[in-house]
């Protein structure tokens, strides 16, 4: 009888130690996985709430005008707009433009922007507002030829289009 109690006690102690080792091995993995899932969820939420649409475009000479609408649910800060990339030129022969801080006039291979109808007067690109981009590039093709433009936010959101240059 005492040998059965001793054996049962040994199995119970071994089971408790094994459970402790298992918890110590699995808990950090679960904690790291929860952090990764939370971070991914935040990134996906940010990408889903930020969305823009190219409304219309026009190019003539070395100047292009692009109107973009914030059709997402989140506002876009001036610093995010300032970190955006704007590519302009002919398809296969375009260049990345450098930002000129508004209200300065852009020179060659530069761009500037203005938030139209800034209803809240907060300098943020709020949902429903239009961003007007004025860009200058020596790679804009002549009248009747195809122009390529791409706008890329620092969040990875990218919109591009091609259109025909005017006279």
C-alpha positions as CSV (number, residue, x, y, z in Angstrom):
1,X,0.0,0.0,0.0
2,X,2.8,2.4,0.9
3,X,4.6,1.7,-2.4
4,X,1.4,2.6,-4.3
5,X,1.2,5.9,-2.4
6,X,4.9,6.6,-3.0
7,X,4.5,5.8,-6.8
8,X,1.4,8.0,-7.0
9,X,3.2,10.9,-5.3
10,X,6.2,10.5,-7.6
11,X,3.9,10.6,-10.7
12,X,2.1,13.6,-9.3
13,X,5.4,15.5,-8.6
14,X,6.7,14.6,-12.2
15,X,3.4,15.8,-13.7
16,X,3.6,19.2,-11.8
17,X,7.2,19.7,-12.9
18,X,6.4,18.8,-16.5
19,X,3.5,21.2,-16.5
20,X,5.7,23.9,-15.1
21,X,8.4,23.3,-17.8
22,X,5.7,23.2,-20.5
23,X,4.2,26.5,-19.3
24,X,7.7,28.2,-19.2
25,X,8.4,27.0,-22.7
26,X,5.0,27.9,-24.3
27,X,4.1,31.2,-22.5
28,X,6.9,33.3,-24.1
29,X,5.9,32.0,-27.5
30,X,2.3,32.9,-26.9
31,X,3.3,36.3,-25.6
32,X,5.4,37.0,-28.6
33,X,2.7,35.7,-31.0
34,X,0.1,38.0,-29.3
35,X,2.4,41.0,-29.8
36,X,2.9,40.1,-33.5
37,X,-0.8,39.7,-34.0
38,X,-1.5,43.0,-32.3
39,X,1.1,44.8,-34.4
40,X,-0.2,43.2,-37.7
41,X,-3.7,44.1,-36.8
42,X,-2.7,47.7,-36.2
43,X,-0.9,47.8,-39.6
44,X,-3.9,46.3,-41.4
45,X,-6.3,48.7,-39.7
46,X,-4.1,51.6,-40.7
47,X,-3.9,50.4,-44.3
48,X,-7.6,49.9,-44.5
49,X,-8.4,53.3,-43.0
50,X,-6.0,55.1,-45.4
51,X,-7.2,55.2,-49.0
52,X,-6.9,57.8,-51.7
53,X,-8.2,58.0,-55.2
54,X,-6.8,59.9,-58.2
55,X,-9.6,62.2,-59.3
56,X,-8.1,63.8,-62.3
57,X,-4.8,64.8,-63.9
58,X,-3.4,67.3,-66.4
59,X,0.0,67.9,-67.8
60,X,1.3,70.5,-70.3
61,X,4.9,71.5,-70.9
62,X,7.0,70.7,-67.9
63,X,4.0,71.0,-65.4
64,X,1.6,68.4,-64.2
65,X,-1.4,68.9,-61.9
66,X,-2.9,66.0,-60.0
67,X,-6.0,66.0,-57.8
68,X,-6.3,63.2,-55.2
69,X,-9.3,62.6,-52.9
70,X,-9.0,61.1,-49.4
71,X,-11.6,58.4,-49.6
72,X,-10.5,56.6,-46.4
73,X,-11.7,57.0,-42.9
74,X,-8.5,58.4,-41.4
75,X,-6.9,61.8,-41.8
76,X,-3.4,62.0,-43.2
77,X,-0.9,64.2,-41.4
78,X,1.2,66.9,-43.2
79,X,4.3,64.9,-42.2
80,X,3.0,61.8,-43.9
81,X,2.2,63.9,-47.0
82,X,5.7,65.3,-46.8
83,X,7.2,61.8,-46.7
84,X,5.2,60.8,-49.8
85,X,6.9,60.0,-53.1
86,X,5.7,61.4,-56.4
87,X,6.9,59.9,-59.6
88,X,6.3,61.8,-62.9
89,X,7.3,61.4,-66.5
90,X,6.8,59.2,-69.5
91,X,6.1,55.5,-68.8
92,X,9.6,53.9,-68.4
93,X,11.2,57.3,-68.3
94,X,10.0,59.0,-65.1
95,X,11.7,60.5,-62.1
96,X,11.0,60.9,-58.4
97,X,10.2,64.5,-57.6
98,X,11.5,66.3,-54.5
99,X,9.1,68.1,-52.2
100,X,9.1,71.9,-52.0
101,X,7.4,73.0,-48.8
102,X,4.2,74.9,-49.6
103,X,3.5,77.6,-50.5
104,X,6.8,77.7,-52.4
105,X,6.7,77.3,-56.2
106,X,8.3,74.0,-57.4
107,X,11.3,74.1,-59.7
108,X,12.4,71.4,-62.1
109,X,11.8,67.8,-60.8
110,X,10.0,69.2,-57.7
111,X,6.4,69.1,-56.4
112,X,4.3,71.0,-53.9
113,X,0.8,70.4,-52.6
114,X,-2.2,72.2,-51.2
115,X,-5.2,70.8,-49.3
116,X,-8.3,72.1,-51.0
117,X,-11.3,72.9,-48.9
118,X,-9.5,72.3,-45.6
119,X,-12.8,72.3,-43.8
120,X,-11.4,72.0,-40.3
121,X,-8.5,74.4,-41.0
122,X,-6.1,71.9,-39.3
123,X,-3.6,71.3,-42.2
124,X,-4.5,67.6,-42.2
125,X,-5.8,65.8,-45.2
126,X,-9.1,64.8,-43.7
127,X,-11.5,62.2,-45.3
128,X,-13.4,63.8,-48.2
129,X,-10.8,66.5,-48.8
130,X,-8.9,66.9,-52.0
131,X,-5.1,67.2,-52.2
132,X,-3.9,69.3,-55.2
133,X,-0.3,68.4,-56.4
134,X,1.6,70.6,-58.7
135,X,4.7,69.0,-60.1
136,X,7.4,70.1,-62.6
137,X,9.5,67.6,-64.5
138,X,11.8,67.7,-67.5
139,X,10.5,64.2,-68.3
140,X,6.9,65.1,-69.1
141,X,6.4,64.1,-72.7
142,X,4.9,66.4,-75.4
143,X,1.3,67.0,-76.2
144,X,-0.7,63.9,-77.1
145,X,1.8,61.5,-75.5
146,X,1.3,59.4,-72.4
147,X,2.2,60.7,-69.0
148,X,2.8,58.4,-65.9
149,X,2.2,59.6,-62.4
150,X,2.5,57.7,-59.1
151,X,1.8,58.9,-55.6
152,X,3.1,56.7,-52.7
153,X,2.4,57.4,-49.0
154,X,4.9,56.3,-46.3
155,X,2.4,53.7,-45.2
156,X,2.8,51.9,-48.5
157,X,-0.4,53.1,-50.0
158,X,0.3,53.6,-53.7
159,X,-1.9,55.1,-56.5
160,X,-0.8,55.5,-60.1
161,X,-2.3,56.4,-63.5
162,X,-1.4,57.2,-67.0
163,X,-3.0,60.0,-69.0
164,X,-2.5,62.0,-72.2
165,X,-0.6,65.3,-72.0
166,X,-2.4,68.3,-73.2
167,X,-1.3,71.2,-75.3
